[in-house]
Amino acid sequence: MEYCEVCEEETEHYIIKQRGRQFLIQCSECGNIKTVVVDKEIDIVTLVSDGETTLKKIARFPQNQEIVKDTYLFFDEIPYLITKIETKNGPVNKAFTQDIWRLWLKKSEYVQIRFVIVMGDTLKKRYLVERFDRVFTVGESVVIDGQRYRITSIFAQGRRHRKGSFEALYVSTVYVK
């Protein structure tokens, strides 16, 4: 599948001609012909943790892609948190794929969310485990310890939001009353 500028959507394409990493392709829907260059890919050793189990795998990445610690990679629509990046010179916080010796990943199908319950001058903290794609919306009702609360704000993407919706994967704190 490739994006077709004429059809303005992803469509099947046929390969007409190939020269190295350069392909001449034709859209199966409208017949539009274009040239695409496929990025060179490299294999990186990854240590993937899923609970108490850690497996060594080889993952394929485009060359020159920047990888950053504490961000997520998606494989088969499941997020994996990058917990460590190793180069020949030791651990780093970010690196380009061609410089990476080994990646440490943690399966993050479920994430821990901190809830702050505001009760006048008192704040109570509770932690709940939610599925990564669970959406929280300001104004929504949630049940914590058998009590119903309303979400007043959400800390996500580095700041506090008083309106909007966010997937649990990107939320660090949910404020409720």
VENSUL-V44561 format. One record per residue. N is the residue number from 0. RES is the residue in one small letter. PSI is psi in whole degrees, 0 to 359 (none if undefined). NEAR is the number of other C-alpha atoms within 8 Angstrom. Layout:
((N | RES | PSI | NEAR) (N | RES | PSI | NEAR))
//
This chain:
((0 | m | 138 | 6) (1 | e | 147 | 7) (2 | y | 130 | 8) (3 | c | 123 | 11) (4 | e | 331 | 6) (5 | v | 311 | 6) (6 | c | 339 | 8) (7 | e | 40 | 7) (8 | e | 170 | 7) (9 | e | 128 | 8) (10 | t | 165 | 12) (11 | e | 142 | 9) (12 | h | 148 | 10) (13 | y | 142 | 8) (14 | i | 123 | 9) (15 | i | 318 | 8) (16 | k | 148 | 7) (17 | q | 138 | 9) (18 | r | 103 | 6) (19 | g | 238 | 5) (20 | r | 6 | 9) (21 | q | 129 | 10) (22 | f | 138 | 14) (23 | l | 117 | 12) (24 | i | 157 | 13) (25 | q | 134 | 12) (26 | c | 132 | 13) (27 | s | 343 | 9) (28 | e | 306 | 7) (29 | c | 348 | 7) (30 | g | 1 | 7) (31 | n | 138 | 8) (32 | i | 137 | 8) (33 | k | 165 | 7) (34 | t | 134 | 8) (35 | v | 148 | 8) (36 | v | 124 | 7) (37 | v | 128 | 7) (38 | d | 144 | 7) (39 | k | 138 | 7) (40 | e | 151 | 8) (41 | i | 154 | 10) (42 | d | 137 | 8) (43 | i | 135 | 13) (44 | v | 129 | 11) (45 | t | 141 | 12) (46 | l | 113 | 12) (47 | v | 119 | 12) (48 | s | 134 | 12) (49 | d | 92 | 8) (50 | g | 236 | 6) (51 | e | 357 | 5) (52 | t | 133 | 6) (53 | t | 128 | 9) (54 | l | 142 | 7) (55 | k | 124 | 8) (56 | k | 163 | 8) (57 | i | 124 | 8) (58 | a | 144 | 8) (59 | r | 129 | 8) (60 | f | 152 | 10) (61 | p | 142 | 10) (62 | q | 148 | 11) (63 | n | 16 | 7) (64 | q | 131 | 8) (65 | e | 131 | 8) (66 | i | 133 | 8) (67 | v | 133 | 10) (68 | k | 149 | 11) (69 | d | 22 | 7) (70 | t | 180 | 7) (71 | y | 144 | 8) (72 | l | 145 | 8) (73 | f | 127 | 8) (74 | f | 126 | 7) (75 | d | 40 | 4) (76 | e | 16 | 5) (77 | i | 133 | 9) (78 | p | 144 | 12) (79 | y | 125 | 13) (80 | l | 131 | 12) (81 | i | 110 | 15) (82 | t | 338 | 10) (83 | k | 138 | 11) (84 | i | 123 | 17) (85 | e | 133 | 12) (86 | t | 180 | 12) (87 | k | 336 | 7) (88 | n | 5 | 5) (89 | g | 189 | 6) (90 | p | 144 | 8) (91 | v | 166 | 10) (92 | n | 336 | 8) (93 | k | 154 | 9) (94 | a | 160 | 12) (95 | f | 149 | 11) (96 | t | 322 | 14) (97 | q | 344 | 7) (98 | d | 354 | 8) (99 | i | 132 | 13) (100 | w | 319 | 10) (101 | r | 143 | 11) (102 | l | 140 | 14) (103 | w | 123 | 12) (104 | l | 149 | 13) (105 | k | 123 | 11) (106 | k | 131 | 12) (107 | s | 50 | 10) (108 | e | 330 | 9) (109 | y | 139 | 8) (110 | v | 152 | 11) (111 | q | 127 | 8) (112 | i | 133 | 13) (113 | r | 129 | 11) (114 | f | 130 | 12) (115 | v | 117 | 12) (116 | i | 117 | 11) (117 | v | 117 | 11) (118 | m | 85 | 8) (119 | g | 241 | 5) (120 | d | 358 | 5) (121 | t | 140 | 6) (122 | l | 133 | 9) (123 | k | 138 | 8) (124 | k | 138 | 8) (125 | r | 150 | 8) (126 | y | 129 | 8) (127 | l | 147 | 8) (128 | v | 127 | 8) (129 | e | 155 | 10) (130 | r | 144 | 9) (131 | f | 328 | 12) (132 | d | 9 | 7) (133 | r | 129 | 8) (134 | v | 129 | 8) (135 | f | 137 | 9) (136 | t | 133 | 10) (137 | v | 131 | 13) (138 | g | 343 | 8) (139 | e | 151 | 8) (140 | s | 140 | 8) (141 | v | 152 | 8) (142 | v | 124 | 8) (143 | i | 126 | 7) (144 | d | 39 | 4) (145 | g | 0 | 5) (146 | q | 143 | 6) (147 | r | 132 | 8) (148 | y | 162 | 10) (149 | r | 135 | 11) (150 | i | 123 | 15) (151 | t | 331 | 11) (152 | s | 163 | 12) (153 | i | 130 | 14) (154 | f | 112 | 13) (155 | a | 151 | 12) (156 | q | 39 | 6) (157 | g | 4 | 5) (158 | r | 166 | 6) (159 | r | 131 | 8) (160 | h | 132 | 9) (161 | r | 2 | 8) (162 | k | 159 | 8) (163 | g | 177 | 7) (164 | s | 145 | 8) (165 | f | 141 | 10) (166 | e | 146 | 11) (167 | a | 328 | 15) (168 | l | 330 | 7) (169 | y | 5 | 8) (170 | v | 133 | 13) (171 | s | 323 | 10) (172 | t | 139 | 11) (173 | v | 124 | 14) (174 | y | 131 | 13) (175 | v | 158 | 12) (176 | k | none | 9))
//
